[in-house]
Amino acid sequence: MNDNPISQARFQQKGDTRRSARVSAETVSTFAVAILCVVLLLGARFISPSLGSWSQVETVLVLGSFLVVLSFGQGLVILTGGLDLSLPAVATLGGILATNWVGASDPAAWYLLPLVLLACGCVGFLSAAGIVWLKVPPFIMTLAMSIIVSSLLLGYTKGTPRGAAPDIAVALMKGQVLGLPAPVLFLVAFVLLGWLFQSRSIYGRYLYAIGTNVEAARIAGAPVTAMRILPYVVSAVSAGFAGLMLVGYSSGATLRMGDSYLLPSIAAVVIGGSSILGGRGTFLGTVGGAILLTTLGTIISAIGLEFGLRTIIEGAIVLVALLLLREELFQKLGSLWR
């Protein structure tokens, strides 16, 4: 890590310039996503009085917490110009290892949970090693790791995962704190920490710089190799933790428990205002995108539409959201305000 105060000051100055340049687009994007969520919830009350209630909001936040955690890691990877397709397999890895290594029979075995996350982090490190040192494209490397991990889990479980959810995971996902669901409070704390890391830390500035121009970041003194590895490790650990949350919520693990979160994790990041090419985006926008997708899925499920029609509607709304939240639109709006 480069501790040169001159280099850090240079990144501080450049980070401030970049933030001031993109603040209008990303602020508008975040507010637009928040408004869409509110409109969906209020509009749902015309369909059914039970929709849009506070209990429905709690349900959306609890279900959205899985996608928020996954999208945090995916967002960091996308910020540097990469893509992580191994998230579903790593989330499944975290859930299966938690139920097998820890389980509910021995409360004192909670200390094994960090080992579960460490195992997931190792998968992320291997992906990053192939991308950074072997020059394998992120799409290919993470997809290969996903296939490898899924195959290993199939052999490890012999097709049938066993074990029970750890008590600490059940308490996290089903407990109550001061009358509020524990996952909602966890979500608030996680969003705060994720925002501080991505938008207010020197590591976040390094990631923005690398996503904008790798060579310029290297010349400016950024630890490029370490900062290109870090997002994949964080993404894998986040996926493993999301797997732990899933087993706490459902009280068990399956071999395909993470499959439905791959495309939403990417869509949440892009809908939140991030560029799929890297260098631009905020975690708060990603959180908004994740909550928007969860709200949409919850409402469609409550209506009782068939799965095929639900998928078409979800895809259409995501496409419309992406078109409305394009950077070019924000630039035109900004020119009108000036």
CORPECOR-V423509 format. One record per residue. N is the residue number from 1. RES is the residue in one small letter. PSI is psi in whole degrees, 0 to 359 (none if undefined). D_LAST is the distance of its C-alpha to the last C-alpha in Angstrom with 1 decimal. Layout:
N;RES;PSI;D_LAST
N;RES;PSI;D_LAST
//
This chain:
1;m;137;41.2
2;n;116;39.8
3;d;10;40.1
4;n;119;39.0
5;p;332;36.7
6;i;317;35.1
7;s;318;34.2
8;q;322;32.9
9;a;322;30.8
10;r;317;29.4
11;f;326;28.5
12;q;315;27.1
13;q;315;24.7
14;k;322;23.9
15;g;320;23.5
16;d;321;21.1
17;t;315;19.0
18;r;319;19.2
19;r;320;18.4
20;s;329;15.2
21;a;328;14.2
22;r;3;15.2
23;v;321;14.6
24;s;312;11.6
25;a;314;13.7
26;e;326;16.9
27;t;315;16.0
28;v;319;14.8
29;s;314;18.0
30;t;315;20.2
31;f;323;19.1
32;a;318;19.5
33;v;318;22.9
34;a;318;23.9
35;i;319;23.1
36;l;320;25.1
37;c;313;28.0
38;v;317;28.0
39;v;317;27.9
40;l;316;30.8
41;l;317;32.9
42;l;321;32.4
43;g;331;33.1
44;a;336;36.2
45;r;336;37.8
46;f;339;38.3
47;i;315;40.3
48;s;134;42.3
49;p;333;42.4
50;s;335;43.1
51;l;143;39.8
52;g;357;36.8
53;s;171;39.2
54;w;322;39.1
55;s;325;41.9
56;q;322;39.9
57;v;317;36.9
58;e;318;39.4
59;t;317;40.7
60;v;317;37.4
61;l;320;36.7
62;v;311;40.2
63;l;327;40.0
64;g;342;36.5
65;s;326;37.7
66;f;312;39.5
67;l;326;36.5
68;v;315;34.3
69;v;315;36.9
70;l;319;37.3
71;s;336;33.7
72;f;308;33.2
73;g;317;35.6
74;q;322;34.3
75;g;321;30.7
76;l;320;31.9
77;v;314;33.8
78;i;326;30.9
79;l;328;28.7
80;t;8;31.1
81;g;14;31.2
82;g;191;34.4
83;l;134;35.7
84;d;105;38.5
85;l;4;40.8
86;s;0;43.5
87;l;313;42.0
88;p;317;44.2
89;a;320;47.4
90;v;323;46.5
91;a;318;45.8
92;t;320;49.1
93;l;313;50.7
94;g;318;49.5
95;g;317;50.8
96;i;319;54.2
97;l;324;54.9
98;a;318;54.0
99;t;330;56.5
100;n;317;59.2
101;w;324;59.0
102;v;293;58.2
103;g;190;58.8
104;a;356;59.8
105;s;331;63.4
106;d;96;62.9
107;p;334;60.3
108;a;353;61.1
109;a;10;59.8
110;w;335;56.1
111;y;347;56.1
112;l;346;56.2
113;l;318;52.6
114;p;329;51.2
115;l;326;53.4
116;v;313;52.0
117;l;326;48.4
118;l;319;49.9
119;a;319;51.4
120;c;319;48.0
121;g;326;46.3
122;c;324;49.0
123;v;317;48.0
124;g;322;44.4
125;f;319;45.8
126;l;320;47.9
127;s;314;45.0
128;a;322;43.0
129;a;317;46.1
130;g;325;46.4
131;i;315;42.8
132;v;314;42.6
133;w;325;46.1
134;l;355;47.4
135;k;30;44.2
136;v;134;44.5
137;p;140;41.3
138;p;320;39.9
139;f;314;40.3
140;i;316;44.0
141;m;313;44.8
142;t;327;43.5
143;l;319;45.0
144;a;317;48.3
145;m;324;48.2
146;s;316;47.6
147;i;318;50.6
148;i;312;52.7
149;v;317;51.9
150;s;320;52.4
151;s;318;55.8
152;l;320;56.9
153;l;323;56.1
154;l;317;58.0
155;g;322;61.0
156;y;320;60.7
157;t;351;60.7
158;k;32;63.0
159;g;352;60.6
160;t;97;60.9
161;p;138;58.8
162;r;172;60.9
163;g;166;60.4
164;a;161;58.5
165;a;138;55.2
166;p;145;55.3
167;d;323;55.5
168;i;327;52.5
169;a;321;50.4
170;v;318;51.6
171;a;322;50.9
172;l;320;47.4
173;m;342;46.7
174;k;0;48.9
175;g;170;49.3
176;q;138;48.0
177;v;115;46.7
178;l;37;46.4
179;g;0;46.4
180;l;147;43.5
181;p;133;44.0
182;a;320;44.3
183;p;332;42.0
184;v;316;39.1
185;l;320;39.5
186;f;319;39.9
187;l;318;36.7
188;v;314;34.8
189;a;319;36.5
190;f;318;35.9
191;v;318;32.2
192;l;312;31.9
193;l;319;34.0
194;g;321;32.3
195;w;317;28.8
196;l;319;30.2
197;f;312;31.8
198;q;323;29.0
199;s;345;26.0
200;r;357;27.8
201;s;160;30.9
202;i;329;31.7
203;y;320;33.0
204;g;320;29.8
205;r;322;28.1
206;y;317;30.9
207;l;319;30.4
208;y;317;26.7
209;a;318;27.7
210;i;319;30.6
211;g;331;28.6
212;t;311;26.1
213;n;108;28.9
214;v;314;32.5
215;e;320;33.8
216;a;321;31.1
217;a;320;31.7
218;r;318;35.4
219;i;325;35.1
220;a;354;33.0
221;g;12;36.0
222;a;142;35.1
223;p;78;38.2
224;v;314;37.2
225;t;311;40.4
226;a;320;40.5
227;m;341;36.9
228;r;334;37.4
229;i;320;40.5
230;l;313;39.0
231;p;323;36.7
232;y;324;39.7
233;v;313;41.9
234;v;320;39.5
235;s;317;38.9
236;a;319;42.6
237;v;319;43.3
238;s;318;40.6
239;a;318;42.2
240;g;320;45.6
241;f;323;44.5
242;a;323;43.0
243;g;320;46.4
244;l;319;48.0
245;m;320;45.9
246;l;318;46.8
247;v;330;50.5
248;g;326;50.1
249;y;320;48.6
250;s;355;51.0
251;s;25;54.0
252;g;171;54.7
253;a;151;53.5
254;t;165;53.6
255;l;347;53.3
256;r;27;50.2
257;m;337;48.4
258;g;359;45.3
259;d;325;45.0
260;s;1;42.6
261;y;355;39.9
262;l;299;39.2
263;l;319;36.7
264;p;326;35.1
265;s;326;34.6
266;i;316;32.7
267;a;321;30.8
268;a;319;29.7
269;v;314;28.2
270;v;318;26.3
271;i;327;25.2
272;g;0;23.9
273;g;1;21.3
274;s;149;23.6
275;s;132;24.1
276;i;344;27.7
277;l;353;27.8
278;g;166;27.2
279;g;354;25.0
280;r;139;22.4
281;g;159;22.8
282;t;153;23.6
283;f;326;26.8
284;l;322;25.3
285;g;320;23.7
286;t;318;27.2
287;v;317;28.8
288;g;318;26.6
289;g;319;27.6
290;a;317;31.2
291;i;323;31.3
292;l;313;29.7
293;l;321;32.4
294;t;318;35.1
295;t;314;34.1
296;l;313;34.2
297;g;322;37.6
298;t;316;39.1
299;i;316;38.3
300;i;320;39.6
301;s;320;42.7
302;a;328;43.3
303;i;331;43.2
304;g;29;46.0
305;l;156;44.8
306;e;155;46.8
307;f;317;45.7
308;g;315;44.9
309;l;322;42.8
310;r;316;41.0
311;t;319;40.2
312;i;314;38.8
313;i;316;36.5
314;e;314;35.3
315;g;320;34.6
316;a;317;32.8
317;i;321;30.5
318;v;317;29.8
319;l;316;28.9
320;v;319;26.6
321;a;318;24.9
322;l;321;24.6
323;l;320;23.0
324;l;334;20.5
325;l;22;19.6
326;r;150;19.1
327;e;326;16.6
328;e;324;15.6
329;l;318;14.6
330;f;324;12.3
331;q;319;10.7
332;k;318;10.1
333;l;319;8.9
334;g;323;6.4
335;s;329;5.3
336;l;328;5.5
337;w;336;3.8
338;r;none;0.0
//
